[in-house]
Amino acid sequence: MFELKRTPFHERTSRLSLPQNWRRWAGYLVAGSYDLVLDREYWAIRDAAALIDITPLMKYVIEGPDAAQLLHRMTPRDVLKMAVGQVFYTGWCDDDGRLLDDGTISRLSETKFRLTSAEPSLRWLAMNAVGMDVTITEVTDQVAALSLQGPKSRAILNRICAKPLDKLKFFRLTETKLAGKAVTISRTGYTGDLGYEIWMDAIDALAVWDALIEAGGDYGIVPCGILAMDMARVEAGLFMIDVDYTAANHAWIAGQKSTPFEMGLGWTVALDKPGYFVGRRALEREHKEGSAWKLIGLEVDWEGLEQLYARVGLPPQIPGMAMRASLPVMQAGKQVGYASTSTWSPVLKKYIALAHVQRPHYEPGTRLAMEVTVEHHRLHAPATVVKLPFYEPEWKKK
């Protein structure tokens, strides 16, 4: 009963993973990588198509006359304005406006929605649904999911889907058939590139996987693990729970908590929507007064980094994967923040980081410094605050 679960794709992924590099994700085993190095999987995301098992995402079906009202109340998004077939990305907060989790809301019909989350959310949904005519069902194990990301992803899906996806807009979904199996396809993803997420009954998982791999052979499709996806999501300026922020209900102290505004999600907070939503008063106050912290992008100055290593006779030593580690961010010898994830960006040829920085140091163009370790010595490499995302190809939303 204490074993990690295997996704419905495990029969395929376990045979393809050369290093047998596994990671834990929400109680499941998923492939960290399929190759000994991440280059092929990363470049599949940016140049071709990468197939990623995202089944461990927590999934809930919310249906009934009050389904829209429940999600409207629980999140800061104006869910009542959602059209059928639309997808919203959102966070949701406690009464103090601190983030509990983030995920997507898909409107499957007038009275039926699917919510994804990183953490178990059934209890929070049920607490907010008191007195409402709504049914909440967790379907995490019953619904398998794949993410097909990269500039060739649409061409592959058009090759095997019952209807073409050329007119499917960004953050919209459609129901169709793939390899004769009923699937829902949403134009969403976690890489900042053109991409789609495919949702299906778990029993159909292997048939869908096989069809995608076969159809994608001419387009360079590559099974991709979460380590390469981690690099891509940093380039896209996308954060991760338990890495770039701590869920408010898991935080030990107030300083560990974050708000949507601090995380760059001000665009998801609809303060003009009617009625109460959880955290509204605190978020209205923060919107008026401004945020004390903000998640920003940092670009490390390569020449400055190079000089630090040159002092000991070495070239710069950059990890070949995203580093989920807290690194102090400084200005004039004083700590003003910390980087939560840093990575070398192969497509940009830059060393970049997602960082939490205190006001007023988070404005684009501000010169800061990020801690690096050079031959066991902690030094500070010059860096510049930049607007997120670091990378956004023109074909992402076309």
N, C-alpha and C positions, 0 to 999 in steps of 0.2 A: 504493500500500500504506500510505501515511501519512495518508490522508484519514480524517476522522472518519466513523463509520458513521451511517447514518440508520435510525431505528426503522421498523418496519412501518407505523406510523401517519403517517409523514412526508408522504405524498401528501395527507393531510387537514390536518395541522397547519401545513404550509408555506403553504397557501392561506388559512388562517384567521388567521395571525399578521400583524396590521396593521403593527406596527413592525419585523417581521422581527428580533426580538430573540432571539438564540439563545445558549445556554449549552452548555458542554462537561460531559458527565457520563459517566464511565467509558468514554470512547472514542466516545461517541455525541453527536450534536447533538440538543438538546431545546429546546422553546420556553421562553424566559424569561417572556414574557408575550404575550398576544394583542391587548391594547389598549394605547393610549399611556399610560394610567395603570392602576393595579392595583385600583381600587375595585370594579369589576364582578366581577372574578375572586375577590377576597377575599370579598365579600359573598355570592357564590354558595356558598362553603364554609360560611358561617355561617347563611345564610337559605334556601338552595335546594339546588343540587347542582352540584358542580364535577367535570369530567372531566379527569384528569391522566394523561399518558403516563409510566409508571414503568418502561418496558421496560429501561433501562440497569442496573437492579439486577442484580448478579451472582447467578446461579442455578445450583445444583448439585443433582443427584439422587443420593442416597446409598441404595443398596439392597443387600440381602443379609442373611444370618443375623446378622451382627455390626453392622448399620447403627445400631441403637439404642445399642449399646455404644460405638461410635466417637463419636457425638455426646454421649453421657453422659460420656465421658472428656475430650472436647475443650472442653466448656462447663461452667460451674458449675451449670446447671440439672439437675434430676433427670429426665432424658429417659426413664428406664425407667418412670416413672409416666405418661407421656403416653398418652392414648387416641387411637385412630384418629380422624382428623377434628379433632384439637386442634392449635392453633398456640401456640408459645412464642416470646416475645421474649427475647433473651439477648445478652450480650457474650461474648467469649472472650479468654483471657489467655495471656501467656507464663509461664514458670516463676516469675517474680518477681511474678505477680499483676497485671501491667500490661496494660491493654486493647490488643488487637490490632485488633479490629473488633467490630461488633455487627450483628445482623440477626434474622431469624425462622427458626424450624424448624417445618415443617408435617409432621405424620405422615399420609402418604397411605394407608398400609396397615401391617400388622404389621412388615413388613421393608423398607418404602420411605419415604423422607423427602425433602423439598425444603428446602434451606438457601438463604437469601438473604444477601448481604453487600454492603458498599459497595466493598471492595477485593478483588482477585483472591485466592481462598482455596484454590485447588486444591492448591498445594504444601503448605500447612499441614494440610489434610485428609489428604493422602497420607502425610505424615510421621507423623501420629498413628494412621494405619490399618495401620502395619507389623504383619504377623502376623495380621491380621484377615481374615475372609471377607466382603469387602465390595467393591462396585463404585462408583466415584465418577465421575460424568459431568457436565461443564459443559454447561448448556443455555441459557445467556444469550441467544444469538442465535436459538435455536429457539422459545423461549417468549416471547410478547408479553404485556405486562401493562398494565392500566389501573387507576387508583384513582378510584372514584366516591365523593366525600365531600360530606356535608351532610345536613341533616334530611330532605330529600326523596329521598335516595338509595334507600332501601328501597322506596318507592312506585314509583319508576321501574323497579327490577329486578323487582318483583312483576308489573309490567305485561307484561314480555317474557320472563321466565324460565319454563322448563317446570314448575317447582314454586315455590311461594311461599317467601320467606325469613323470614317472621315468627318462626319458631322457631329461627333460626340465632343462637346465642349469641355473645357477645363472645369473640374469639380462637378461633373455630371455623371450619371450612370445610365446603363441600359441593360435590359434583359435580352439574352440571345441564347444560341446553342453553339457549343464548341465540341467538336468530335462527337456530335449527337447528344451531348450532355447539357442540361439546362445550367446556365451560369449567369451571374450578374457581373458586369464589367463596369468599373468606375475609373474615370480618368484622374487618378490620384497616385501618390507615391511619396517616398521618403528620400529621394535622391536629388531633387531639383532639376531633373531632366524630363523629357517627354516620357510618359509612362502610364501604366494602367495596373489596377488591382483586380484580380479575378476571384470571385467568390462562388463556391460550389458545395454541394453535399459531399461530406467526407467520403462516401462510398464511390464517388466519381473521380476522386483525386488522381489516381494513377493514370486513368484514361486521358485526363486533361493534360497532365504533365507530359505524357508520351507524345501527345498530339502537338504540343508546343515545341518540344525538342525537335521533332521531325520537321515541322513547318519552318522552324528557325534555323535549320542547318545551313541553308544558303545565305543567311543573313548574319552568321557569326554568333548565334545565341550561345551563351555560356551560363551554366549554373553558378550562382553567386552566393557567397556566405555573408554573414552580417558584419564581418570585419571590413570588407571592401565597401559595403553600404555605409558603414560608419564614416569612412573618409568622405564619401560623396555627400552625406547629410551635413557634415560640417561646412563643406564648400557651399552648400545651399542655405546655410545659416539656420539649420533646423536643430532644435535642442532635444535632449533626451532626459526623461525622468530618472531620478536617482544618480544622474551624472551631471547634468547642467542645472537641475533644480531638485529640491527635495519636496515631496508631497507634504502639505501642511499637517496632515494627520500622522506623519512619520517623523516630523521634525522634533528634535529635543529642545531647541530654544527658538525664540522668535527670529533671531538673526539668520536661521537656516531657511526661513520661508520666503516665498517670492510672490509677486502679484502679476497679473497679465500685463500691466503696463511696464513693469520692470523687465519682463521677458520679451518685450517687443510685440506684444499681442494687443496693443491698444485698438488696432483695426477690428478686432473681434468683439469689442465691448460696446454694445449698442445702448448707450445711456439715454437715447431718445425713445427707446421702445417702451410701450405702455406696461404699467403694473410692476409688481415686485419681482426681483430675482435675487438669488442668494448672493450676498456680498455687495448688493447695489450701493448702499450708503457709503461703505468704505471706499468703493471704487469711484464714486462721485467726488468724494473728498480728495482722493489722490489725484484725480484728473484736474481738480481745481488748484491744488497745491504743488503738483509736480512730483516726480518720483525721486527717491533718494538714491536708488541704484538703477542701472540699466544693463541688459545684456547687449554687448556690442561685438563687432569684429575687430580683430587685431591682425595687422600684417607686420611680421617681423622684418626688419631691415636686413637684407642678406649680407651687405658689405659689413655692417656692424657685427653681425653674428660671425662672419668669416674672420674678422679681426680678433675676436675672443679666442677662437680656436687656433689661429695663427701664432698666438703668443706661446703656445705649447707645442707648436710644430705639427699641428693636425689640420685636416680639412674639416668642415662642419659635419657633425654626426647627427643625422636626423632619423628618427625611427621610421620604419617602413609601414607603419599603421597608425591609426588615430590613438592618441594617448589620453585616456580618461583619468587625468590627474590634476590636482589643484596646484597651480603655479602662481606665486605672488606677482602682482602687477604694480609697478612703482612709478612715481614721479618725483624727481628731485630728492631721491633717497627715502621717500615716505611711501608706505604701501597704500594704494588707493583702490585696490581690487584684486581679483584673482582670475586666472584663466581656468576654465573647467574642462575643456577638450581642445587639444591642439593636434595638428597634422600637417604633413607635407602635402601640398596640393599638386599632383602630377600635371593636371591640365593647365594650372596657372603658373606653375614653377615658382611657388611661393610657400613659405612657412607661415601658416595661419592659425588662429585660435578663436574660440568663442570665450568671451571674458565678461565677468560682472565687474562694473566699475562705478564708483561713487560719483555723484554730482559734485562739481561741474565738469569732471574729467571725461565724460562719455560723449562729448560732441565730436563728430567726424573731423579729422585733421589734427586732433590733439596728440601730441607726442608723449609717449609713455615708454616703459621698459618692462620686459617680461623675463622672469627668472629662467635661466638655462644652467645645466650642470656640465661643466667642462673639466674633464679629468678630476672628478670628485670635488670640484670647487663650484659653489653656487655664485653665478655671475648674472648680469642683467643685460639682455640684448635690446637695443633700441627698437621701438615698434610704433605704429601709427594706428589710431582709431579710424576704422572705415565703416561705411554703411553696408549693412547686410542686404542681400546675400553677397558672398564673394563671387559666386558664379551663377549665371542664369542664361542659358542658351536661348537664342531667339525662337527656336522651334518648340520650346517647352509648352507654350500656350496656343500655338497655331493649330 
